[in-house]
Amino acid sequence: MAKVLIIDDDPSLLRLYQKVFTLEGHEVVLASEGSEAINIVRTIHPDIILLDIMMPTMNGIDVLKILKSDTVLSHIPVVILTNLSSSQDSQKALSLGALKCVIKSEMDPQQVVAVAKEILDGKVSKVSEVSNVSKAL
């Protein structure tokens, strides 16, 4: 199955997403900080990246800018995970090349896996709106 990189500074959320993606048969790699994540991406070239916006040191927007400016890494699909319902942050991420923005508090992990599967299966190949439960179902 797919190699999934999950980048989030919340250890409990990382473990939760790791468990759900692993149960679905995916290989999961975790990162809790932006610069660590960039190094991991350059090493493992994941099939998809789930990226939190709000992180200390280097936020998700900065990570996304670096990924999308690198010709070797720019093709990797990125799903933004955020608890911010601010459309400004989501629109910025989408304009920088993220395929989807998911509000974490409005989607359970199984729904996030479903979003990732749609992207990996090629059903989502262009910028999408911010996703919430009603749009994901």
C-alpha positions as a Markdown table, in Angstrom:
| # | Residue | x | y | z |
|---|---|---|---|---|
| 1 | Met | 0.0 | 0.0 | 0.0 |
| 2 | Ala | 0.9 | 3.7 | 0.3 |
| 3 | Lys | 3.7 | 5.3 | 2.3 |
| 4 | Val | 2.1 | 8.0 | 4.4 |
| 5 | Leu | 4.0 | 10.8 | 6.2 |
| 6 | Ile | 2.0 | 12.4 | 9.0 |
| 7 | Ile | 3.3 | 15.7 | 10.3 |
| 8 | Asp | 1.8 | 17.0 | 13.5 |
| 9 | Asp | 3.1 | 18.3 | 16.9 |
| 10 | Asp | 0.3 | 16.5 | 18.9 |
| 11 | Pro | 1.7 | 13.1 | 19.9 |
| 12 | Ser | -1.7 | 11.6 | 20.7 |
| 13 | Leu | -3.1 | 12.6 | 17.3 |
| 14 | Leu | 0.0 | 11.2 | 15.6 |
| 15 | Arg | -0.5 | 7.9 | 17.3 |
| 16 | Leu | -4.2 | 7.9 | 16.5 |
| 17 | Tyr | -3.7 | 8.6 | 12.8 |
| 18 | Gln | -0.8 | 6.1 | 12.7 |
| 19 | Lys | -3.0 | 3.4 | 14.1 |
| 20 | Val | -5.8 | 4.0 | 11.6 |
| 21 | Phe | -3.6 | 4.2 | 8.5 |
| 22 | Thr | -1.6 | 1.1 | 9.6 |
| 23 | Leu | -4.9 | -0.9 | 10.1 |
| 24 | Glu | -5.7 | 0.1 | 6.5 |
| 25 | Gly | -2.4 | -1.5 | 5.4 |
| 26 | His | -0.4 | 1.7 | 4.8 |
| 27 | Glu | 3.2 | 2.2 | 5.8 |
| 28 | Val | 3.2 | 5.2 | 8.2 |
| 29 | Val | 6.1 | 7.6 | 9.0 |
| 30 | Leu | 5.7 | 10.2 | 11.7 |
| 31 | Ala | 7.2 | 13.7 | 12.2 |
| 32 | Ser | 6.4 | 16.1 | 15.0 |
| 33 | Glu | 8.3 | 19.2 | 13.6 |
| 34 | Gly | 8.6 | 20.9 | 10.2 |
| 35 | Ser | 12.4 | 20.7 | 9.6 |
| 36 | Glu | 12.4 | 17.1 | 10.7 |
| 37 | Ala | 9.6 | 16.5 | 8.2 |
| 38 | Ile | 11.5 | 18.1 | 5.3 |
| 39 | Asn | 14.4 | 15.7 | 5.9 |
| 40 | Ile | 12.1 | 12.7 | 6.1 |
| 41 | Val | 10.4 | 13.7 | 2.9 |
| 42 | Arg | 13.7 | 14.0 | 1.1 |
| 43 | Thr | 14.8 | 10.6 | 2.4 |
| 44 | Ile | 11.6 | 8.4 | 2.0 |
| 45 | His | 9.6 | 10.2 | -0.8 |
| 46 | Pro | 6.2 | 9.3 | 0.7 |
| 47 | Asp | 3.1 | 8.8 | -1.5 |
| 48 | Ile | 1.1 | 11.3 | 0.4 |
| 49 | Ile | 1.7 | 13.8 | 3.2 |
| 50 | Leu | -0.8 | 14.9 | 6.0 |
| 51 | Leu | 0.5 | 18.2 | 7.3 |
| 52 | Asp | -0.7 | 20.2 | 10.3 |
| 53 | Ile | -0.6 | 24.0 | 9.9 |
| 54 | Met | 0.1 | 25.0 | 13.5 |
| 55 | Met | 3.4 | 23.7 | 14.7 |
| 56 | Pro | 6.3 | 25.3 | 16.6 |
| 57 | Thr | 9.5 | 26.3 | 14.9 |
| 58 | Met | 8.4 | 25.8 | 11.3 |
| 59 | Asn | 4.6 | 25.8 | 10.6 |
| 60 | Gly | 2.9 | 23.8 | 8.0 |
| 61 | Ile | 2.6 | 26.7 | 5.5 |
| 62 | Asp | 6.4 | 27.0 | 5.5 |
| 63 | Val | 6.9 | 23.3 | 5.1 |
| 64 | Leu | 4.4 | 23.3 | 2.2 |
| 65 | Lys | 6.3 | 26.2 | 0.5 |
| 66 | Ile | 9.6 | 24.2 | 0.8 |
| 67 | Leu | 8.0 | 21.0 | -0.5 |
| 68 | Lys | 6.3 | 22.7 | -3.5 |
| 69 | Ser | 9.4 | 24.7 | -4.5 |
| 70 | Asp | 11.5 | 21.5 | -4.7 |
| 71 | Thr | 11.1 | 19.9 | -8.2 |
| 72 | Val | 11.9 | 16.5 | -6.8 |
| 73 | Leu | 9.2 | 16.7 | -4.1 |
| 74 | Ser | 6.6 | 19.0 | -5.5 |
| 75 | His | 4.5 | 16.1 | -7.0 |
| 76 | Ile | 3.8 | 14.6 | -3.6 |
| 77 | Pro | 0.2 | 15.2 | -2.7 |
| 78 | Val | -0.3 | 17.2 | 0.5 |
| 79 | Val | -3.4 | 17.2 | 2.7 |
| 80 | Ile | -3.5 | 20.0 | 5.3 |
| 81 | Leu | -4.8 | 19.0 | 8.7 |
| 82 | Thr | -5.9 | 21.9 | 10.8 |
| 83 | Asn | -8.1 | 22.9 | 13.7 |
| 84 | Leu | -8.3 | 26.4 | 12.4 |
| 85 | Ser | -11.5 | 27.1 | 10.6 |
| 86 | Ser | -10.1 | 30.3 | 9.2 |
| 87 | Ser | -10.6 | 30.2 | 5.5 |
| 88 | Gln | -7.5 | 32.4 | 5.0 |
| 89 | Asp | -5.1 | 29.8 | 6.2 |
| 90 | Ser | -6.8 | 27.1 | 4.2 |
| 91 | Gln | -7.0 | 29.2 | 1.1 |
| 92 | Lys | -3.3 | 30.0 | 1.4 |
| 93 | Ala | -2.4 | 26.3 | 1.7 |
| 94 | Leu | -4.5 | 25.5 | -1.3 |
| 95 | Ser | -3.0 | 28.3 | -3.3 |
| 96 | Leu | 0.5 | 26.9 | -2.4 |
| 97 | Gly | -0.3 | 23.5 | -3.8 |
| 98 | Ala | -2.1 | 21.5 | -1.1 |
| 99 | Leu | -4.8 | 19.3 | -2.6 |
| 100 | Lys | -7.2 | 19.4 | 0.3 |
| 101 | Cys | -7.6 | 21.1 | 3.8 |
| 102 | Val | -9.3 | 19.0 | 6.5 |
| 103 | Ile | -10.5 | 20.5 | 9.7 |
| 104 | Lys | -9.4 | 17.8 | 12.2 |
| 105 | Ser | -12.1 | 18.5 | 14.8 |
| 106 | Glu | -14.8 | 17.9 | 12.1 |
| 107 | Met | -13.5 | 14.6 | 10.7 |
| 108 | Asp | -12.7 | 11.3 | 12.4 |
| 109 | Pro | -9.5 | 9.5 | 11.5 |
| 110 | Gln | -11.4 | 7.0 | 9.2 |
| 111 | Gln | -12.7 | 9.9 | 7.2 |
| 112 | Val | -9.2 | 11.3 | 6.9 |
| 113 | Val | -8.0 | 7.9 | 5.6 |
| 114 | Ala | -10.9 | 8.0 | 3.1 |
| 115 | Val | -9.8 | 11.4 | 1.8 |
| 116 | Ala | -6.2 | 10.2 | 1.5 |
| 117 | Lys | -7.4 | 7.1 | -0.4 |
| 118 | Glu | -9.3 | 9.2 | -2.8 |
| 119 | Ile | -6.2 | 11.2 | -3.5 |
| 120 | Leu | -4.0 | 8.1 | -3.8 |
| 121 | Asp | -6.6 | 6.5 | -6.2 |
| 122 | Gly | -6.4 | 9.6 | -8.4 |
| 123 | Lys | -10.0 | 10.7 | -7.7 |
| 124 | Val | -8.7 | 14.1 | -6.4 |
| 125 | Ser | -6.1 | 15.6 | -8.6 |
| 126 | Lys | -6.8 | 19.3 | -8.3 |
| 127 | Val | -7.3 | 21.8 | -5.5 |
| 128 | Ser | -10.3 | 21.1 | -3.4 |
| 129 | Glu | -12.3 | 23.1 | -0.9 |
| 130 | Val | -11.9 | 22.8 | 2.8 |
| 131 | Ser | -13.4 | 19.5 | 3.8 |
| 132 | Asn | -15.6 | 18.9 | 6.7 |
| 133 | Val | -17.8 | 15.9 | 7.7 |
| 134 | Ser | -20.7 | 16.8 | 5.4 |
| 135 | Lys | -18.4 | 17.3 | 2.3 |
| 136 | Ala | -16.5 | 14.1 | 3.0 |
| 137 | Leu | -19.5 | 11.8 | 3.1 |
